[in-house]
Amino acid sequence: MNSFDKRQKLIWLFLLSLCFCYSLQASAQSPLASRVLVVYDPTSPDSLDVANHYLASRGIPRSNLCSISPPQKATLLSWSVFLTTTKNPIQKCLTAVGPDQILYIVLSYLRPFDVTAQNGKMYALDQYLADIWDQNDSTDPFPAPDQNHAYFGGAEPQGNFYRAFVSLANYRAQPGALRIYSVWR
């Protein structure tokens, strides 16, 4: 066997080793996978497909799958419909998994996007899910809350002041932290 053949075999062996190591890393579960709640609509095949794909690709436990049935065609929910079809069912899922264990709520191919709040104004549904336990605001501030919630990262760019970043996991681990979530679509 000449040196060219040996070198070629070593290169192939090296490449196979890299592929093997990469596949192990790719299949490893993220440490945050158990901290994600995936919300889907069982009456929507697309929602179920996306939810199952997300669970499989991210290594999220099936126990973190939450089924809700919002109105199919609605893009805007009344307050009472929001409570019965979205907020209350997601609260039940959070309670079953452990509300302090979850950091992220992922909405799998879901509508609606907006809620007509108790004050008659329209708000993004996601903001109500982020504070689903009403710990930061129990009213509907318009046009914005009087004060920022505790996780808000204030900045003063003109004075070149930026508060140090704290991950949501580290924030929630602090005593007295609000039970808020990061909501994704």
PEURSUL-V191520 format. One record per residue. N is the residue number from 1. RES is the residue in three letters. SS is DSSP state (H for helix, E for strand, L for the rest). Layout:
# PEURSUL-V191520
n;res;ss
N;RES;SS
N;RES;SS
This chain:
# PEURSUL-V191520
n;res;ss
1;MET;L
2;ASN;L
3;SER;H
4;PHE;H
5;ASP;H
6;LYS;H
7;ARG;H
8;GLN;H
9;LYS;H
10;LEU;H
11;ILE;H
12;TRP;H
13;LEU;H
14;PHE;H
15;LEU;H
16;LEU;H
17;SER;H
18;LEU;H
19;CYS;H
20;PHE;H
21;CYS;H
22;TYR;H
23;SER;H
24;LEU;H
25;GLN;H
26;ALA;H
27;SER;H
28;ALA;L
29;GLN;L
30;SER;L
31;PRO;L
32;LEU;L
33;ALA;H
34;SER;H
35;ARG;H
36;VAL;E
37;LEU;E
38;VAL;E
39;VAL;E
40;TYR;E
41;ASP;L
42;PRO;L
43;THR;L
44;SER;L
45;PRO;H
46;ASP;H
47;SER;H
48;LEU;H
49;ASP;H
50;VAL;H
51;ALA;H
52;ASN;H
53;HIS;H
54;TYR;H
55;LEU;H
56;ALA;H
57;SER;H
58;ARG;H
59;GLY;L
60;ILE;L
61;PRO;L
62;ARG;H
63;SER;H
64;ASN;H
65;LEU;E
66;CYS;E
67;SER;E
68;ILE;L
69;SER;L
70;PRO;L
71;PRO;L
72;GLN;L
73;LYS;L
74;ALA;L
75;THR;L
76;LEU;E
77;LEU;E
78;SER;L
79;TRP;H
80;SER;H
81;VAL;H
82;PHE;H
83;LEU;H
84;THR;H
85;THR;H
86;THR;H
87;LYS;H
88;ASN;H
89;PRO;H
90;ILE;H
91;GLN;H
92;LYS;H
93;CYS;H
94;LEU;H
95;THR;H
96;ALA;H
97;VAL;H
98;GLY;L
99;PRO;L
100;ASP;L
101;GLN;L
102;ILE;L
103;LEU;L
104;TYR;E
105;ILE;E
106;VAL;E
107;LEU;E
108;SER;L
109;TYR;L
110;LEU;L
111;ARG;L
112;PRO;L
113;PHE;L
114;ASP;E
115;VAL;E
116;THR;E
117;ALA;L
118;GLN;L
119;ASN;L
120;GLY;L
121;LYS;L
122;MET;E
123;TYR;E
124;ALA;E
125;LEU;H
126;ASP;H
127;GLN;H
128;TYR;H
129;LEU;H
130;ALA;H
131;ASP;L
132;ILE;L
133;TRP;L
134;ASP;L
135;GLN;L
136;ASN;L
137;ASP;L
138;SER;L
139;THR;L
140;ASP;L
141;PRO;L
142;PHE;L
143;PRO;L
144;ALA;L
145;PRO;L
146;ASP;L
147;GLN;L
148;ASN;L
149;HIS;L
150;ALA;L
151;TYR;L
152;PHE;L
153;GLY;L
154;GLY;L
155;ALA;E
156;GLU;E
157;PRO;H
158;GLN;H
159;GLY;H
160;ASN;L
161;PHE;E
162;TYR;E
163;ARG;L
164;ALA;L
165;PHE;L
166;VAL;L
167;SER;L
168;LEU;H
169;ALA;H
170;ASN;H
171;TYR;H
172;ARG;H
173;ALA;H
174;GLN;L
175;PRO;L
176;GLY;L
177;ALA;L
178;LEU;L
179;ARG;L
180;ILE;L
181;TYR;L
182;SER;E
183;VAL;E
184;TRP;E
185;ARG;L
